[in-house]
Structures are given as structure tokens and as C-alpha cells.
């Protein structure tokens, strides 16, 4: 280890074998529901809640302003451990209520038609008074912002009943009698934020961030606007230095983006942050060097902004504690109390009052190659802990870690892994430069043959599903996997209509090796191109649209970018805007309203050279994703009886496609097995969106007693209040797994001691399988732990023979209860190794 003159440590890479799991030091990790955040009090007195905000009186007393479905609650939190409600301001029924403070007044917006803006006098904060309701030029508004330095009230997303009326700008020279001084009518502004003479407008409906010169509030002038992949710009604030805006995209699987506006007309995205890929981010607020983020089902998240271009999470509190995804959990967080108290509103459970304890330091990791060129996209993981991130375009990443020693692994495909140890002190900042040495790349090649006649088999795939290794066989069955780093790989060879084969293959540095395959034809196979007696409905089906059909699929997708409906020319450049039609109201969660871009229904079936599959609905060419998707309930597809009689280990394989845009809602693809057509056993519950052709294998014996009447049914259901659901099934095949080769592969012996394979599937909604491979027989202990390091379930404890030990976790804890959605670690102590694999349970 070397030390540079600036104190940064330069680490040479430690050579390891790719694809292996690594030991996790037994470091203390905070409780699963919180980290560095203490709950001081919780109030839940009403049926439902929306936003909250801070009110600080001139004498220092602190109050929480909390939106409910029936009005606004005002709570004294000066003693945050003993809060009490001082008043309730009734309002028209609405699930939307937002509020802001100006001096001794609070201004409350609502989406209830006629609700307008309520003006509440707080001269005596123990006895608030509703002064009036302002409804000039509109009678409802979505959000409200305040420019305290110039006494301006900005009303966003206003409407008169159902007619959009733009962003309205009011003077608060007389706080109880606002006067409109300006407006912006060209696009729907969902939320806005002002600093000095610049206003940032989040235009969720058109998926655009707009920046205005706000020096003259009577006539805001647009300086620049832009859209970006995945944009549903809901809210934004800037870093303390004013250079970096943080934009929250309220869309399923959306992220918080960081843009660099040193040059206002360039604004590149420099970072993208998520705390759970299934979740939805909502609001962000910056206080000094911390970003407080309301992240719906993931609760309140706190990020260090010491380097404002690289937010690093150091604290959180999960108020929801159930599944991830959907419009549940924390709506708003308000951190602007001088005392250090901050509050959050949970849609279902009310007001939370917190205090943060910043017990962390930061570790800045920069990955470079041997020529000192930065390496972007390298995974940076604290070994055995939940903290992980990825280097950005300058090769740098930051982790916020608890005080103590932490081992960091840096990994990038094509390079040797590097490890470093960081020593963290509270409030300290450590720096590590890691040099990644290039891996000596080799080639895996071979031929895929048909076992019956040794003829080359085209259109087969050979891949490692945990790494970027994928090849298709050509017309004579040949394939090549060039650029393969040294390591142990789990290769799968598969082709529709044939039994898949799996091998562990160890690749030596720079070597060239041959792996050929001989595939057995499936005992029964349906490409779905002809009718083989499937049933397209069942008793109890109640879907009103998107029923199963056998057809050539008509693909649907959401556009990869949404164009500005009002801009002249490129929306990514500054330009004046001509008057245009107002964009629609920020979509209330309705079908298709919050959809991630990309494919929804497949354009083609999964079979090579054929055309038909089973799909839920099949709209017209050019139709919208919502035109033919599942609506109103469930629709069932069922196979004919499958001839499993006489097989030793019957296994059913198929390709599935599943898209849904409302994670957290009860939408799903259910896969059941039956041996009598009457009693059904659940084999899979798919709740995560997977809009591509995904291979699935089901071992019949794990669910039912095999006989000649085994059937599979697929139930696609849209049971939520909103959303798009599309499913497709193709290439169903039946084979006897006992007849498939168990060949481990040619080449050198496996690495010493033990290997813990990747969980499959991952994420999963219910059951996952993991394989422990031992070189020698001996004791093995494998268990599941939650993100806090607490024991959840035991998978194996005792002696194990050399070779493969397949293990299954059914998603239940040691008491048989269903484990909650979230991140888990499967840890193994075997062969003198301590191994760990990360797994996401997404119910």
C-alpha cells in the first residue's frame, strides 16, 4: 500500500476469481427500519394524510402543519417528544393538500374544486385563524411555493374546476390580501422552487425541467429547458452552492437525478440515485449539506452532500415497513427547523417527528486503470454490508459509513477485482484511489449439437445470467464467447424445444477453451404456433379487457423521451416559447399515468423463426399500451394435460413476459400447478415487472405428485386501482431432468474450498434457489439475514457432501411467517470460507 502526497491511498488490485462471493466482516449495522434517525413522536389521528411543512414562530416555537383528507392539522412540536394539536383547519375533502409558511401566515393549497388557497393567520400560533380562501382566477391548486425574500406566493398546477389555469404568481405585500402580479400558462407546472432571481419549474406532465429568469415576477422568462430518459419531473431543489439541482421523478422505478448547471445551457446528468429499484421517489429538500428525501414506501432518506455531485445516503427511517413500490408511505419531509427536529407525513399513518444523529463519515473511492484513466460504472461494495454504489463518469463514488474499519471491493467487468480498507471517523472524510488491473481475457467457444443425430443446432443461447456473457449459435451450431475474464462461470445452454443444460466452467487467465453441448429434444413441446388445446379462460375470470389470446403479438411501448409540446426546435436548448395549449393536469394515479419508458407488450414471440404466443390482449398496430392490457380483474390461461407419467424428474419450462407499472399494488402473474385440474398449488407469484422473454423452469415434484394430468395455469390480474398489466407465455416444454447431463465442464478443477452461487431468481416475489458448491465434504451453515444482520431463516446446518448443495428459501422466516419485501443476505460458512449473496424479496 502506498500513500500519495495528498493523503490518498493508492491500492494495487488484489487478483480474485470473478463470479465468487466474498466474506462479510461482522460489522454492526443499524436497525432495519432506521439508520442514524431517531423517532421522537408519532401522531395518527385522521383517516389519511398528504403533505406536511414546518412553521417556525418569531419567538422560536416550532409547529408542524399536516395535511389530511379533511383539512389541515396544526401541531406544536416545540418539545418534539410531547407534541399536541393546537388547531384543525377544516377543508373540502381531498387527498391532496400542500402548504408553506410566510412570516406569520400559512398558505394551504388543495386539489378540491373550490378549495382554493386557505390563508391561516399564525400571529398567536396556539390559536390559528383561517382568514379567508383565495380563489381569484382559479379555484384549486396542486402545490404552493414561497419566495420569502420578495414576498411572493407561487401557485403551481392551478385549475378552475377542470380547466387548467397555469402557474399563478401573487404578491404577499399584504399577506392576508394577495394580489396576482404574473403567471405562466404555457405548460403545466407541478412544483416550483426559487433561489434569488431564478425559478425551477418541474413539469411532470410534459416530462421537462424548466428554468426561468424570475427577476421580474410579472413576466418570467424561460432560460432553458430539457427532458431526459425516465423523466417525470415532480420536484427539484439545488445544492447549497447552487450548482447542482436534484430532480425527483415520480414514476415507477424512477430515480433522483443530479444535474450539473455550472453551464446553465449544458446541464449534463452526473449522477442517478435510487434506494430501491422498485420504489418511487417523491420530494427532495436541501438543508446545508444534507438532502432530505421523501421516498414513498422507502420512508425518509438522508444524503450527505459534502460533494454535492455525489449524494451518499447516511440516514433513513422507514415509516411504511411493508412492500416496496406504489403510492404509499412518506409523502413529504420538512427539515427546516432551527432545533434540528424534522418531520415527515406518511399517507396512511400520519405525522412523524424525528431527530438525526449523523454518526458517519464518508469514504471517497476513485477507480482508475493502470494509466490513471478514471473507470466509470465500477461497482463499489462494502464487503458483507448493505452499502453499495457505482462510480460515475469521473470514476468516483462516495459511501457514507459508520465509524470503524470497512473493507471495500471495487469490481468492473474486464478488470481484476480490487480490495481496500477504509478507516472511518465520525464527521471525517477518507479518500482511496483504487487501481484496477486489466484481466487477461480469454475465449470460450464450442458447438451446440442435437443429441439425436449430432447435427449442429442453430439459435441456441449460451450464457452466464449473472455476467455479460451471451452468445447465440450459428447455422452450424457454433458459438463464441470472446473477452471472458478468468473466473468460474455458470453457463446455461438453452434452445426452445430442448432441455436446458447448466455447467460450472472455470476459465484461466488468457486461455482459450472449448465447451460443446449436446441437447436432448423435449418430451413435449409447444411453440404456440398451432392450437394444442389450451384453455383461454376459467371459472371466476372477471377481467373486462386484455383477455388471453393466441396471436402474433402487436408490440406496445412508452416513448423513450417525451417531447416538449410547446418548444420551437430542440427542447434541450434555450429558446423562447410561443403560447400553446396547456399540458394536462398532473396525472392523478390513473391508468398509464406513471409509466416508465420502454417496451410493454412484446413485438415478437420468443421462438426462433416462428410468430405466435399467448398474450393478454392484442391491440391494433400503433395503439397505446393501455388499449389492450388487462383491466378490471383476472384472466386465466391453462395448458392441456402434460404427459409427465413415467418421468423420474419431470420439469416444465417456458418463456414468460410480464409488465406492470404499479409496483406495490396487488397486480401479479400467478403460476399454478395441478395434478387433477381441481386442486391447484401456487408455484410462482410474479410481481416485479420483467418486460422481456424470461426463461422459467418448474420442477413438478416440488409442488404436486406427477401423473399424466398435470396442468399449468397462468393468471394475469389487474386488481389495483390503476395501472397497466401485460403478460405473455411462449415455448412451453416438458422434459425429464434426470436424463439431462450433469457434466461440470472441462478445464481446471474448481477453486479451493467453496463457491456460493447467485440466488435465482433475483429479485423474486416468493421462492429463490441458491447452490453451495464444496470441494470437500464437511460442515456447512447457510442462513438468511435481513439488512440489519438479524437472523431470518436457516437453510442448512450440518455436514454436506462434496459437490453441489441446492438450497431453497420460500420467503418465510423461522416461524413460518412471510418475510417483508426488502434486501436480504444469504450467508454461508463452509469449507473454511465465509460467503454472502445479496437477494431482493419483492412481493
N, C-alpha and C positions, 0 to 999 in steps of 0.2 A: 504494500500500500504506500502510495506517495502522497505528499501534501504539497499543494501548489502555493504560490506566494500569497494568494488571496484567501487562503484557508480552505479552499475547496479540495476535497479529496478525490484523487484520480484512481479509479479502480480498474484493474485489468479483469477481463471476463474470466469466470470460472467455467470450464468446459463441462457440460452436462449432456445427458441424453434427452432429446426432445420427446415430448409426449408423456413424460413421467410426472407423477405427483410428488410433492416435497413435504418435508416435515414441518409441522407448525409448532413454534415455541408456545409454551403455555402461558401467554401473556394475559393479564386481566383485561376484560372488555366490559364496557358499560352495559347496563340492563338493556334488554331487547327493545323496550318501549322508549328509552331515552338515553341520551348521552350528553353530559355537561349542561343539562337543563333540569331545573327543579320546579315541580308543580307546587305552587303556594296555595291556590284555592281554585275551586270549580263550582260554578253555578249553572243549574239546569232547571229553569222554572217555566219554560214555554215549550210549545209543540215543535217549532222549527226555527232555524236561525239563518241569517245571511252574514253580512259584513260586520266588522267592529272597527272602532277607531279610538284614538287617545284624545282625552281632553285634560289639559293642564291649566288650572286656575292661576290667576296672577299671584296668589299667596302661596303657591306651590302644591296645593291639594291636587290629587290625581283621580281621574274618573275614567271609566270605560263606557263607551257608547256602543250599544249592542243592538243590531237589527234582528227583529223576529218576524214571524209571519203575520203578526197582528199589530205591529208598531215598533217602538224603539225603547229599550230599557237603558236607564242611566244608573251606573253603579259606582259608588265611592270605593276606590281601591287604594286610598292613601296608606292604609295599613293593608298591604296586599294579602295577608293571611286571614283578614277578617273583613271581607267585602260586604257591602249591603246596598240594596237598591234604594235610590232616593226618589225616583220618579219613573213612570211609564208614560210615554207619549203615544197615544193610540194613532193608528194609521189605517188606510184601506188595506184589505188583505192582499199580500203579495209575498212571493218567495224571494224578491229582490229588494234590498234596501242597502244603501251606501251612505256614508256620512263623512264630513270633515269639519274641523274647528277653524274659526277665525276670531281671534281675540276672545270675547266673552259670549260667542254665539256658536251654535252648531247648525249645520245645514244638511238636511237629510233628503236624499233622492229615493224614488221608488218607481217600479215599472207598473204600478197600479194606475190605470187610466183615471185621471182626476186627482191623483195623489200629489203631483207637482213637486215642489221643494218646500219642505217644512223648515221654518226658521224658529229655532229654540233659543231663548234668552237664558244665559247661564250667569247672570250677574250675582245671584245667590245660587251657587251650584247645588246646594241642598234642596232648593225649591225651583227647579227648572220650569220655564213658562213657554208654552207654544204660542208664539207671537202671531204667526199667520202662515198661510200656504201660498206660495208664489206660483202662478200659472200663466203668466203673460207669454204669449206666442207658442206655448206648449202646455201639456198637462201631465207629462210623465218624463222621467229621465233615467238613464241606466246607471251612470256613475257621476261623481262630482269631484272636482279638484279645486284647490285654492292657491292663489299667488298672494302670500301674506305680505310681501314687500310692497305690492302695488294695490292691495285691497281689491283683488279680482276673484270672482267666482266663475269657474268654467264648468258648464253642464254638458255632459257627454251623452250621446245617443238619445237625444230628446225626440219625442213624438207628440203629436196631438191625436189622441186615440191611436189609430193605426197608421197615421201619416207621418213619415219621418220629417223632422224639423231641424236636424243638424246639430252642430255644437254651438251653444249659446254662451256668450261672454258677458258677465254682469259686473258692474261696479258696486263695491261694498262701501263706498264713501259714507253712506248711511246704511249700517249693517242690517237694519230692520226693513229697509225700503230699497232693495236692489234696483238698479236701472241698467237695462241692456245697453251695451256700448259696441258690440260687434258679434259676428257669427261666422261660421264656416259651414257651407251647405253642400259641398261637392261630393263628400264621401262620408259614410257612417264612421264616426269616431267612437270606439268603445270606451277608451280611457285616455287620459292625458296627464302629463307631468311637466311642470315648468321649473326652469332654473334660469335666473337672470332674464334675458330677453329672448330665450329660446323655449319653444314648446314642442314636446314629443307626443305625437298622436298615434295610438295603437288602433289600427283599423282592421279589426278581426274579420269582418265580412269579405273584404277585398284582399286580405292577407298581405297587408302593406304597413310598413313603418313610415310615418311621415314626420318631417322636421320642419318647423315653421320659425321664421323671424317674427317674434312676438313683441318687438319694441313698440309697435302701435297696435294695441289690442282691438282697435276698431277695424283694422284691416290686416289680419295675419297673412304673411306672405310665405308660401312654401319655398323652402330652400332645396330640399332633396327628398326623395322617397325611394324605397326599394322593397322588393319581395325576395324570398329565398326559399329553398326547399323545406317543406314541412311547416310553412308559415301559417299561423292563425294568431296573429299578434294581438294578445289580450291586454297586456300591461307591460310597462317598462320604466326603469329608473336608471340613473347614471351613477358611476363610481364617484367617490369624493373628489377626485382630481378632474372630473368632467370629461374624461377621455373615452370611457367605456360604458355604453348602455347595455343593460341586461334586459333581454326581452323574453317574456313568458308566452309560450304558445299553448293556448288552451285547446288541445287536440289530443286524442288518444295516442299514446306512445310519444307524445311531444316532449320537448326538452327546453331548458333555459339556454338561450344563445347569448354569447358575448361578442359584441362588435367593437372594432377599433375605429374611433372617429377623430383621430389626430388630423386626418384629412377628411373633412365632412363629406366630400364627394366620392371618396373611395370606400369607406366603411366596410372593410373585409370582416368576415366572421373569423374570430380567432379561437373560439372555444365553444363547446357544446356540453352541457351538464345534465345528467339525469341521476336520480337516486333509486329509481326502479323503472325499467323499461316498460312496464305495464301501466304506469301511473300517468296522471295529468297534473302539470304544474299550473298554478293559478296567478298568484300575485307576488311581487318582489318589492322590498323596501330596503334602502341602504342607510345605515346609521354608522357614521365614522368608517371603520374598516371591516364592518360586518354586513353581509346581506342576509336579511330575514325573509324567508320564502314560505308562503302558504302553498303546500303541495298536496292538496286534497287528501287522498287516503294515506299518504305517507306522513301527514302531520305537518309540524313546523320544522324547517330545516335552516341551520345557521352556517354561513360560509365565511371563511377568512378571506379578506380582500387586501391583505398586505401587498400582494401583487395583484392588482385589480383585473389583470387579463387572465388570471388562473384561479378562479374561486376554488377553495378547498373546504369541504364540509368538516366542521368541528363539533357541531351540536345538533340535536334533534329531540323532538318529543312527538310520539305517535298517539294522537287522541282517538284514533279510529280503531286500530288494532284488529281489523278483520281483513277481508280480501283487498287486493290492490286493484285499482282502476275504477273508473266511473266517477260520477259527481257526488261524492260522499266525503266526509271528513272536514278538513280545515278549509274554510272559505278565505279568511283574511287573518293577517298578523299585523299588530300595531306596536312598534318598538320605541316610539318617541316620547318616553317618559324620562325626565331627568334622574329619577331614582334608580334607574336600571331595570325596573319592572318592565315586562312586556306582556301583551295579551294576545289571545287568538280566539276566533269563533269557529266552532265546529257545527256544521249544518244540522246534525242530529242531536248533539249533546251540549251545546251552549258555550258558555264563557269559561276560558281557561286563563289563569293568571300565573306567570312564570318569572323565574329569575335564572339568568345564565351564569354558569361558572366556567370561564374559559381556561380549563385545565388542559392545555395542549401547547405544542409548539409545531412549527412547520418544518418539513423536510422537502427541499427543492432538489429534484433529480433531473439531471440533463443527460440524455443518451447521445453519444457521438460514435462515429466509426473511427477506424484507425487513422484516417486522415483529418480527424476533428470536424467532420461534416455532421451537423445535427441529424438525428434519426427521428422522424415523426412516426406516430402510430405504434410506438412500443408500449406494451402492457407493463405497468408498474404495480406490483402487488406486495403488500406486507405479508410475508410468508406465515400462514396459519392464522391470519387475522382477516377481518372483513374489509379492511381498507384497500382500495384499488383505484387506479386511474390510468390514463393513457397520455403519452407525450403528444404535444400539439406540434404545429408546423415548425417551431424552432427547437424541437427535440426536448422540450422541458415539460415537467409535470410537478405539481405540488401536492403533498399529503399533509393533513393536519392530524397529528398523532399524540397519544397520551405520553406524558413524560416517561422516559426509560429507553431501553435499547430495542431497536427494531431491525429485523433482517428484511431487506428489500430485494425482490427478484425483478429483473428487467428482461423482457422477452420480446423478440421480434422474429418473425419467420425469416429464415435465411441467415440468421446470426446465431452464435453460441449464447446461451443464457449467461447473464452476469448477476452476481450477488454482491450486496454491500450491506454494511451495518451502520445505521444512523443512531446517534445518541441525542435524544430529545429532552430539552428542559422546558418548563412552563414559560411561555412567552418568548422562547428562543427560536432562532431560525438557523437550521443546519442546511448545508449545501453539499451535494455529491455530484461529481461528474463520473459517469459510467461509460467505459469504452467497450463497445460490443465488437467482438472479432467476427469476421465473416465465417460462416460454417463452410466446410468443404462439401460441396454439393455433389450428389451422385444421381443415378438414374435407375428407376425400376421399370422394367419392360417385360413383356410377355405376350401370350396369346390366349384368348378365351375360346374354348372348344365346346362343341356339343358332344356330350358324353356318349350318345348312341352311335355316332359314326366318326368322331374326331374331326368333324368339319369345323372350320373357323366360324365363329358366331359373331355377327356384327351387332352394333347398337347395344352392347353390354357396357355397364359402367364399372369402373374400378376406382374406389375412393376410400379415403380416411375421413369420416364425417366429423372428426374433431380438428382437422387441419386442412389447409387449402391444397389438398391432393385430390384431383379428379381427372379421369380420362375416360374416353369412350372408345370402344373397339371399332376398328375399321371394317371394310368389307370382307377381309380375310381373317378377322378376329384379333388382329394385332393392336396393342396399345402401348403407350409410353408415358411415364411419369418423370419428366426431367426436373432438375433443380430441387432434388429431395435432400434436405439436411440429414445428418446422422441422427439416429434415434430408433425407437421402437414404435411401429405404427400398426393400427388395427385396420387392415384393408378388408373391404367388403366388395365382392364381385356379384353383380346382380343384373338380371335381364328379365323383362316381363315374360311370364310363361315358364320360368325356370326357377329352381330352388336356389336361393342366395347362399353364398359361402363366405366365411369370415376366417381370416388368418392374422396372427401376430407376426410381423416381419421386422427384423432388426437390420437396419441399414448402417453400414460402416461409412466412415468419412470418405467422400470422394469415390465411393465404389460404384460399380455397375452390376446390377443383379437381375436375375430372371425369375419371374413368378408367373407361371401359366396356370390356367384354370380349366376344369372340365365340368360343365354344368349339366345337371340332370333335369330333364323336362318335368314340369309339374304334373302331378297325378290328375289334376283337374284345373283348367284354366279358362277364364272368360275375359276376352279383350273388350267386351261390352259392345262389339260391333254388330252382333246379332242378338235376338231375344232368346235368352236361355231360361226364361220362366221366373224372372224376378217379380216381386210384388212392389207396386209403386205407392201403396197406401196401407193403412191398418186401422183397426177399430180405435177410436179415440183421437184420430188426427183432427186438428181443428184449424190448421193454417189457412189463411184466406188467399195467400199468394205464395209463389215460389215453391210449388209442389214438385216432387221428384219427377224427372222425365229422363228418358234415354235419348240423347241427341248429340249432334256436333255442337260443342259449346260456343256460344257467342260471347266473346270476352267483353268485360266492362272494367273501367278503371277510373280513378280520380286523377285529374291532370297533375303533372309533376310541378307545375307552377301556375299560380293564378294571376292573370294579367290585370293590370290596373284599368278599370273601365273608363277612367276619366283622363288618363295621361295622353299627351301627344308625344309619340315616339317611345323610346325605351324607358320603362319605369325605373330603371336603375341609374338614370342620370337626372340631374337637376333640370327642371323645365317648368314654365308656367302652366297653369291648369285652366282650361276653359270650363264654363258651367256645364254640368252634366246631371244625369239622373242620380238621385241618392241611392247608394247601396242599401240593401235591405237591412232591417233591424238585426243586430247581433243575434244569431240564431239561438232561440231557446232550444234545449236539447230535443230536437225533433229528428226524424229520420234523415240521416245523411248530413246533419248539421255540423258534426265534429269529426270529420273523417280524415284519416291520414292518407297521404297521396300514395299512388301505386295501384297495382292490379287488385281487382276484387273477384271477378269470375274469370276462369281460365279462357285463353284464346284457343287452346288446343287440348286434346286429351293427353294422357300420359303415355299411351302405347306408341312404340316406334312404327311409323308408316300406316297408322290407322286413324280413325276420326271420331268414334263415338265414345261417350262415357255417360255415367249417370250424374245429373246436375240438378240443383234446386232452381227450377225456373229457367227459362231461356228466352230472354227478351229479344227485341229487334236490334239489328246491326246499328250501332251508333247510339243506342239507348243509354240512359243514365243507370248507375249502379243500383239505385233504389227501385227501378222499374220492375224487375222480376225476382227480387230477393224474397226470402221467407218473411212473412208477416202474419201476425195475429195468433201464433201458436206453433204447433209442431207438425212435421210431415215425415213419414216413415218409408224407408226403402228396405226390402228384405230379400235375401238370396233365396234361391231354390235349395232343397236339401243337398248337402255336400257329402260325397261318398267317402267318409272317413273310416268306415268299417275295415278292419284288418290292418290298419296302420299302427305302428308301435308308438309313434310320437307325432300325431297329426298337427300340422301348423298351417295357419291361414295367413296369407299375405295379400296386401292390396296397396294401392296408392290412394291417398286422401288429400283433399284440398279443403281448407276451411278459412273463411274470412269472417271476422266480426269487428265492429268498430265501437263497441260499448263494453270494454272490459269492466268487470265488477257487476254488470247486470246478469240476470240468470239466462243468458243466451249460451248455447252449447251445441256440440255434436256428440251424441251419445252412441256408443257402440256396444251391443249386447250379443250374447251367445245363448242358444237354446238347443237342447237335445230332444225336445218333444214338441216344439212350436208353441208351447203354452207357458212354461216357466222360463224366465229369462234371467241371465246373470250379467251384471254390468262388467265389461272388460276395459272400457276406456271412457273417460269423460274429458272431452277436449274443450277447453275454454279460452285458450290462447290463440290469437289469430296466426295462421300459418298459410298465407296465400301463395303456395306453390305446391307442386306434387311431392308429397312426403310419403316415403315407404313405411309401412306398418306391418309388424308381424305379431300374431297372437297364437300362443301355444294352447291348443284346445283343452288339454288335461288340466291346465291351471284353473279352468272355470266350470267345465261340465264333463260328464262321463262321455267319451266319444262313442257314437254309434252312427248309423247311416243317415240319421235325420238331423244332424247338426246344421243349424242355420245361423246366419249373422244378420242383424238388423242395424240400420243406421238411422238415428232420429236427429234431424236438424230442427232446432227450435229457436224462435224469437219470442221469448216470454217477457222481455223487458218492456219499458215504456217507450223505448225508441231504439233506433239502430238498424244497421244493415247486417244480414246474415246470409252467407252463400256457402254451399258445400258441394263437393263433387267426389265421386268414387270411380276408380277405374282399375283394370287389370287385377281382378281377384283370382287368386290361385291357391291351390291346396297341394301340399307336399308332406312327405314323411321325413321329419328332421333326423330320424335315426339312420336314414340312408345317406345323408349328406356327409361328405368327407370332413374330418376334424383335423386335417393337416394344419400344422402350425406354421409351416413355411420353411423354405430353405434358408441357408445363411447361418451366421454365427449363433451361438447359444444366447438365450435371453440375458439381460443384465443381471448382476448378482441380486440375491435376496428377494425383492418383491416389487410388484407393479400394481397400482390401483387404477383400474380403467375409469373412463368418464361415465357418469350416470347417463342412462338412456331410457326415455327421452329426457331432455333438459332444456327448457323448463318442462314440467309435467303438472297435470291437474290432479293426479291421484297416485299412480304407481310408477316407480322408476327402478331400473335394474342396474347393478354395478358389479363388476367382476374383479376379484382379487386373484392375482396370479403369483404363486410361490415357486421359487426354485427348489426348495427343500421342504419336506414336511416339518410341521412344528406348530406351536401355539399361535393363534391369531385372535385378535379382538377388533371387531368392527362395529361402530355405533354412529348414530345420527345426533348432532348437536345443533342448537339454534345459534343465531348470530351472536348471542351473548355468551356462548360457550357452555350453555346448560344442556344436560343430557335430555334427549327426546326419546330415542328408541334404540334397542340393541338388535343388531343384525346377525352377529355371530360372536361367540365366545367359547373357545376350546381349541382342540387340535384340528389341524387342517392338513390334508394330503398335498403333496407337490402337484403343481399344475393349476388348473382353473377352479376357483370357488365362486360360482354365480350367486349373487345375493339380491333380494328384492325388498324394497321398502314400500309399504302400502299407504304411506302418507298419514299413518296414525302413530300416536305416542305410546309409551309403555303401558298406559292404562286403556288403550283401545280407542282413545278419542281422536277425532280428526285434527291434525295439526293445522294451524293457521297458515295462510299464504305468506310467503316471505323467503328469505335466504337461509339456507341450512348448510352445514358442513358434514360430510360423511368422512369419518376419520378411522384409520386402520393402524393398528400396532401389530406388525407381523414381520418375521424374517429379519429382526433387528432394525427395521425401518419404521418411522412414524410418517404416515402418508395421509393426505387430505384431498378431498374433491369438493368443490362448491356446487350447490344444487339449488334451483329456484322452484318452489312449490307455488303454482299459480292456479288457485281454484276458481 
